[in-house]
Amino acid sequence: MKPTTLLLIIILLSSCTNSNNTGDQKKDQKVEQKTESQKPKVSFTFDDGITRNIVDYKFEDWNQMILAALKKENIKSVFFVTGANKRDKKGKFLLNSWDQEGHKIANHTFTHPNFNNKKFTQIDFEHELLQTDTVISKYSNYLKLFRFPYLKEGKTEERIQGFRNTLAQHGYQNGHVTIDASDWYVNSELIKSIKQDGYPNPKTEKYKAFYLQHILDRSNYYEKLAFELTNRHIHHTLLLHHNLTSALFLTDLIEQYKAAGWEIVDAEVAFQDEIFKEVPPTIPAGESIIWSLAKASGQYENELRYPAEDSRYEIPKMEALGL
C-alpha cells in the first residue's frame, strides 16, 4: 500500500471518529436538556409583610434572614403585601429592603379581609385593592398581581365575576397559588415553643423537620395533581408567609427542594406559565388554582377536601410528634 493511500485512510477514520464523538456529545446534550425539562419547578412567593419583632428577633434582623436566604441562591420572589402597615417608617423600610433586592412587590389588600365574608362588599374590596396600590406603586419592582386573603375568591357567581371584572378594569391579574400549605400554623406553634423554652430548645429540630416535610409533602401533592391535569411540569408558585419559619428554615427548604430534584425558578417567570391563564369555574372560588382545576374536572371528588389546606389537617400529626 502506498504511503499516500495509508495516510488518506487514517484521515478518513479520524474524521469518522470525530463525527461520531460530536454526534454522541449532541445526543448527550439533548438527553441532559430533556432531563432538565422533566424536573418539577417551584418558585417562592410570600404573603402579608409584618413589621414587628418576633420573640427575641428584631424585625429588621429576621426580615434580613429571609432576604439573605433568597440572595444566596439568586432567587427572586413575589412579595404580596398588605398596605395598612406599610406607610410608616418600618413599613417603608420593609418594602425598600425587598424592592432593592429585586423582588417584585404585589397586592394583598389593605387590611387582609376575607372576601367570603358578606360584611365586605365588592366596593369595599375594590377600595382595599386601590389603597394598597397607592402604597406599592411607588416602588420600581411594583407588579400588578393581586392575591386574595385566605385564597377566598367568592361564594356566588355574581361576586366572583364581579371582582374578576374589577381586577381587569384596574389592570390586575390574579396572583394564584399552586402549592398551598399551613406554614402559618407551624410558625404560630413554633413561636409558642420559643416563648416557653427559648431558642433553640429540644423541640426546635422537630418543628423544622415537620415544617420541611409538610411543605414538600404538599408540593408533591399539588405537583401530582398538576401533572395529571396538564401532562407536564408546570411552574409552581409556593405560598409562604413573611414570618419566623421563613426566616429560620428557608435555607433548609431551598436545599430540600434541590435534593428532591426540583428546579427553582424566579416567581415572575413562573407567573408567565399558561396555567395562570386558566379561569376555574368552581363555586365557591379560590384555593390553589390546581385544586380548583381538579375540582372542576370532576375526577377528584373522593380526594379533594375543603378548605384545601388548614391547620385542622396538621394538628393530629403535630400532636403525635409532641409538638
HUWO-V343932 format. One record per residue. RES is the residue in three letters. PHI is phi as a letter, one per 30 degrees, with the letter a starting at -180 (NA if undefined). PSI is psi in radians with two decimals (NA if undefined). D_FIRST is the distance of its C-alpha to the first C-alpha in whole Angstrom. Layout:
BEGIN
<<RES & PHI & PSI & D_FIRST> <RES & PHI & PSI & D_FIRST>>
END
This chain:
BEGIN
<<MET & NA & 2.33 & 0> <LYS & d & 2.56 & 4> <PRO & e & -0.66 & 6> <THR & d & -0.65 & 8> <THR & d & -0.76 & 7> <LEU & d & -0.73 & 7> <LEU & d & -0.70 & 10> <LEU & d & -0.73 & 11> <ILE & d & -0.74 & 11> <ILE & d & -0.74 & 13> <ILE & d & -0.76 & 15> <LEU & d & -0.76 & 16> <LEU & d & -0.71 & 17> <SER & d & -0.70 & 19> <SER & d & -0.73 & 21> <CYS & d & -0.72 & 21> <THR & d & -0.80 & 23> <ASN & d & -0.67 & 25> <SER & d & -0.73 & 26> <ASN & d & -0.69 & 27> <ASN & d & -0.73 & 29> <THR & d & -0.75 & 31> <GLY & d & -0.72 & 32> <ASP & d & -0.69 & 33> <GLN & d & -0.77 & 35> <LYS & d & -0.69 & 36> <LYS & d & -0.76 & 37> <ASP & d & -0.69 & 39> <GLN & d & -0.72 & 41> <LYS & d & -0.71 & 42> <VAL & d & -0.75 & 43> <GLU & d & -0.77 & 45> <GLN & d & -0.72 & 47> <LYS & d & -0.75 & 48> <THR & d & -0.73 & 49> <GLU & d & -0.74 & 51> <SER & d & -0.30 & 53> <GLN & d & 0.01 & 54> <LYS & d & 2.47 & 56> <PRO & d & 2.58 & 60> <LYS & b & 2.41 & 61> <VAL & b & 2.51 & 64> <SER & b & 2.83 & 66> <PHE & c & 2.21 & 69> <THR & b & 2.60 & 73> <PHE & b & 2.53 & 76> <ASP & c & 2.66 & 80> <ASP & i & -1.49 & 83> <GLY & j & 1.37 & 83> <ILE & c & 2.71 & 86> <THR & b & 0.51 & 87> <ARG & c & 2.82 & 89> <ASN & d & 2.58 & 88> <ILE & b & 2.09 & 87> <VAL & h & -2.10 & 89> <ASP & c & 0.09 & 88> <TYR & c & 2.12 & 85> <LYS & d & 2.51 & 86> <PHE & e & -0.83 & 85> <GLU & d & -0.57 & 83> <ASP & d & -0.85 & 81> <TRP & d & -0.55 & 80> <ASN & d & -0.73 & 79> <GLN & d & -0.53 & 77> <MET & d & -0.68 & 75> <ILE & d & -0.82 & 74> <LEU & d & -0.67 & 73> <ALA & d & -0.68 & 71> <ALA & d & -0.71 & 69> <LEU & d & -0.74 & 68> <LYS & d & -0.68 & 67> <LYS & e & -0.64 & 65> <GLU & c & 0.11 & 63> <ASN & h & 0.81 & 63> <ILE & c & 2.28 & 65> <LYS & c & 2.29 & 67> <SER & c & 3.09 & 70> <VAL & c & 2.24 & 73> <PHE & c & 1.90 & 76> <PHE & c & 1.90 & 79> <VAL & c & 2.56 & 82> <THR & d & 2.61 & 86> <GLY & c & -0.34 & 88> <ALA & e & -0.64 & 91> <ASN & c & 0.37 & 90> <LYS & c & 0.17 & 88> <ARG & c & -0.23 & 90> <ASP & c & -3.05 & 91> <LYS & e & -0.80 & 90> <LYS & d & -0.69 & 88> <GLY & d & -0.73 & 87> <LYS & d & -0.66 & 86> <PHE & e & -0.78 & 84> <LEU & d & -0.89 & 82> <LEU & d & -0.71 & 81> <ASN & d & -0.69 & 80> <SER & d & -0.68 & 78> <TRP & d & -0.70 & 76> <ASP & d & -0.76 & 75> <GLN & d & -0.41 & 74> <GLU & d & 0.03 & 71> <GLY & i & 0.23 & 70> <HIS & d & 2.46 & 72> <LYS & d & 2.48 & 73> <ILE & c & 2.09 & 77> <ALA & b & 3.12 & 78> <ASN & c & 2.29 & 81> <HIS & b & 0.60 & 83> <THR & i & 3.12 & 87> <PHE & c & -0.77 & 89> <THR & b & 0.13 & 91> <HIS & i & 0.83 & 89> <PRO & d & 2.81 & 91> <ASN & c & 2.07 & 90> <PHE & d & -0.33 & 90> <ASN & d & -0.12 & 91> <ASN & d & 2.09 & 94> <LYS & d & -0.32 & 97> <LYS & d & -0.42 & 99> <PHE & c & 2.03 & 96> <THR & d & 2.98 & 96> <GLN & d & -0.59 & 93> <ILE & d & -0.71 & 95> <ASP & e & -0.77 & 95> <PHE & d & -0.64 & 91> <GLU & d & -0.71 & 90> <HIS & d & -0.73 & 92> <GLU & e & -0.78 & 90> <LEU & e & -0.87 & 87> <LEU & d & -0.59 & 89> <GLN & d & -0.82 & 90> <THR & d & -0.56 & 87> <ASP & e & -0.69 & 85> <THR & d & -0.47 & 87> <VAL & d & -0.80 & 86> <ILE & d & -0.30 & 83> <SER & d & -0.19 & 82> <LYS & d & -0.20 & 82> <TYR & c & 2.56 & 79> <SER & d & -0.47 & 76> <ASN & c & 0.40 & 74> <TYR & e & 2.34 & 77> <LEU & b & 2.28 & 75> <LYS & d & 1.17 & 77> <LEU & c & 2.46 & 77> <PHE & b & 2.28 & 80> <ARG & c & 2.23 & 80> <PHE & d & 2.30 & 83> <PRO & e & 2.42 & 85> <TYR & i & 0.12 & 84> <LEU & h & 0.54 & 82> <LYS & c & 2.11 & 85> <GLU & c & 0.26 & 85> <GLY & j & 2.62 & 88> <LYS & c & -0.19 & 90> <THR & b & 2.69 & 91> <GLU & e & -0.69 & 89> <GLU & d & -0.78 & 91> <ARG & d & -0.74 & 90> <ILE & d & -0.94 & 87> <GLN & d & -0.59 & 86> <GLY & e & -0.81 & 89> <PHE & d & -0.44 & 87> <ARG & d & -0.69 & 83> <ASN & d & -0.68 & 85> <THR & d & -0.78 & 86> <LEU & e & -0.80 & 83> <ALA & d & -0.71 & 81> <GLN & d & -0.54 & 84> <HIS & c & 0.20 & 84> <GLY & i & 0.36 & 80> <TYR & c & 2.66 & 79> <GLN & c & 2.75 & 77> <ASN & d & 2.17 & 77> <GLY & d & 1.16 & 76> <HIS & e & 2.62 & 75> <VAL & c & 2.45 & 74> <THR & c & -0.68 & 71> <ILE & c & 1.91 & 72> <ASP & c & 2.63 & 75> <ALA & a & -3.13 & 77> <SER & c & 0.82 & 80> <ASP & d & -0.54 & 79> <TRP & d & -0.59 & 82> <TYR & d & -0.73 & 84> <VAL & e & -0.70 & 82> <ASN & d & -0.81 & 83> <SER & d & -0.66 & 86> <GLU & d & -0.63 & 86> <LEU & d & -0.76 & 84> <ILE & d & -0.72 & 87> <LYS & e & -0.74 & 90> <SER & d & -0.72 & 88> <ILE & d & -0.70 & 87> <LYS & d & -0.58 & 91> <GLN & d & -0.75 & 92> <ASP & b & 0.06 & 90> <GLY & i & 3.11 & 88> <TYR & b & 2.25 & 84> <PRO & d & 2.81 & 82> <ASN & b & 3.03 & 84> <PRO & e & -0.41 & 83> <LYS & c & -0.18 & 83> <THR & e & -0.87 & 80> <GLU & d & -0.55 & 77> <LYS & d & -0.71 & 78> <TYR & d & -0.76 & 79> <LYS & d & -0.79 & 76> <ALA & d & -0.74 & 74> <PHE & d & -0.75 & 76> <TYR & e & -0.86 & 75> <LEU & d & -0.76 & 72> <GLN & d & -0.72 & 72> <HIS & d & -0.83 & 74> <ILE & d & -0.75 & 72> <LEU & d & -0.65 & 69> <ASP & d & -0.83 & 70> <ARG & d & -0.58 & 72> <SER & d & -0.79 & 69> <ASN & d & -0.63 & 67> <TYR & d & -0.87 & 70> <TYR & d & -0.50 & 69> <GLU & d & -0.73 & 66> <LYS & d & -0.82 & 66> <LEU & d & -0.82 & 68> <ALA & d & -0.72 & 67> <PHE & d & -0.67 & 63> <GLU & d & -0.57 & 65> <LEU & d & -0.55 & 67> <THR & c & -0.24 & 64> <ASN & i & 0.58 & 61> <ARG & a & 2.95 & 59> <HIS & c & 1.81 & 60> <ILE & d & 2.97 & 63> <HIS & d & 1.90 & 63> <HIS & d & 2.60 & 66> <THR & c & 1.95 & 69> <LEU & d & 2.29 & 71> <LEU & c & 2.02 & 75> <LEU & b & 2.93 & 76> <HIS & c & 2.68 & 79> <HIS & d & 1.55 & 80> <ASN & a & -3.00 & 81> <LEU & d & -0.64 & 81> <THR & d & -0.64 & 78> <SER & d & -0.72 & 76> <ALA & d & -0.75 & 77> <LEU & d & -0.55 & 76> <PHE & c & -0.01 & 73> <LEU & d & -0.73 & 71> <THR & e & -0.77 & 68> <ASP & d & -0.65 & 68> <LEU & d & -0.75 & 68> <ILE & d & -0.80 & 65> <GLU & d & -0.64 & 63> <GLN & d & -0.76 & 64> <TYR & e & -0.81 & 63> <LYS & d & -0.74 & 60> <ALA & d & -0.52 & 59> <ALA & d & 0.05 & 60> <GLY & j & 0.25 & 57> <TRP & d & 2.55 & 59> <GLU & c & 2.31 & 58> <ILE & c & 2.25 & 61> <VAL & b & 2.81 & 62> <ASP & d & 2.52 & 64> <ALA & d & -0.67 & 67> <GLU & d & -0.63 & 67> <VAL & d & -0.75 & 64> <ALA & e & -0.70 & 65> <PHE & d & -0.11 & 68> <GLN & d & -0.07 & 66> <ASP & d & 2.52 & 65> <GLU & d & -0.40 & 65> <ILE & e & -0.51 & 68> <PHE & d & 0.00 & 70> <LYS & d & -0.18 & 71> <GLU & d & 2.54 & 72> <VAL & b & 1.57 & 76> <PRO & e & 2.39 & 77> <PRO & d & 0.25 & 80> <THR & d & 2.52 & 82> <ILE & b & 2.10 & 85> <PRO & d & 2.75 & 86> <ALA & c & 2.69 & 83> <GLY & k & -2.71 & 81> <GLU & i & -2.92 & 80> <SER & d & 2.48 & 76> <ILE & d & -0.51 & 74> <ILE & d & -0.74 & 72> <TRP & e & -0.80 & 75> <SER & d & -0.73 & 77> <LEU & d & -0.65 & 74> <ALA & d & -0.71 & 74> <LYS & d & -0.78 & 78> <ALA & d & -0.47 & 77> <SER & d & -0.40 & 75> <GLY & i & 0.14 & 77> <GLN & c & -0.04 & 75> <TYR & b & 0.49 & 76> <GLU & e & -0.56 & 79> <ASN & d & -0.09 & 79> <GLU & c & -0.65 & 77> <LEU & d & 2.43 & 79> <ARG & c & 2.77 & 82> <TYR & b & 2.26 & 84> <PRO & d & 2.71 & 84> <ALA & d & -0.72 & 80> <GLU & b & 2.37 & 80> <ASP & a & 2.75 & 84> <SER & d & -0.46 & 85> <ARG & e & -0.47 & 86> <TYR & d & -0.41 & 83> <GLU & c & -0.39 & 82> <ILE & e & -0.85 & 85> <PRO & d & -0.65 & 85> <LYS & d & -0.75 & 82> <MET & d & -0.68 & 83> <GLU & d & -0.64 & 86> <ALA & d & -0.45 & 84> <LEU & c & 0.02 & 82> <GLY & i & 0.41 & 85> <LEU & c & NA & 85>>
END
